[in-house]
Amino acid sequence: MNRSARRARRSSIASAASAVSIGSIRSAGSVAAVTAAGVAVVVALAGCTGSTGAGAEASTPPPVPVSPTSPAAPSTPSSTAPSAPTPLITGMSAVDPTAPYDLDDALAWRERVEPLLPSEGVADGASIHQDDAVGRNLSSDNASIAPGTYVAYLVCRGNASYFFAVEQIDGPAILEGQCVDGVRTTTVDLPAGHLRYTLQSSGDPMDIVLRFAEQPAS
């Protein structure tokens, strides 16, 4: 090969190497300046080899079979019958100590004595039944009562004896005796408020209504 032919072949190889380096750099997105054609070719080839780069797709594992879950057995409703409501009072009658306590009769009696009691200025009260079965003692403590002078009203029925006491600063206000027709009263002075009282009975069963009302203006 003559000298002119060798120069032409060298020029063709240089042009081809330059073309490969420029195309590879553009496809790889590189912004680095390359000064040697051989280095550019190596970089371009390195960017194209291998399939584990960031752009490679990860293999997806096969789905894991899941065994079906057996449905829960339906719950069996309880066959226990609901218990009967317990009566509020299981004692004996204040009218006939040999008969069971009759709530309807007691309520009717309370309605009959209601007109004997005050309906205005009422601060406290109770409507109860006492006998050996349900108990003979009642205690009450009402700290919300405002200071003032009150009248305690008591009405009861049954062949029973009772002791009713209301605490005061100068000694308790007391009512005691047997149930009779009509209403008994006592004045209660509470300069600091706070009503406390007790009621005890003995003998036959007893129905009783208590009421505390502000003392009427004279």
Buried (B, 14 or more C-beta within 10 A) or exposed (E): EEEEEEEEEEEEEEEEBEEBBBEBBEEBEBEEEBEEBEEBBBBBEEBEEEEEEEEEEEEEEEEEEEEEEEEEEEEEEEEEEEEEEEEEBEBBBBBEBEEEBBEEBBEEBBEEBEEEBBEEEBBBBEBBBBBBBBEBEBEBEEEEBEEBEBBBBBBBBBEBBBBBBBBBEEEBBEBEEBBEEEBBBBEBBBEEEEBBBBBBBEBBBBBBBBBBBBEEEE
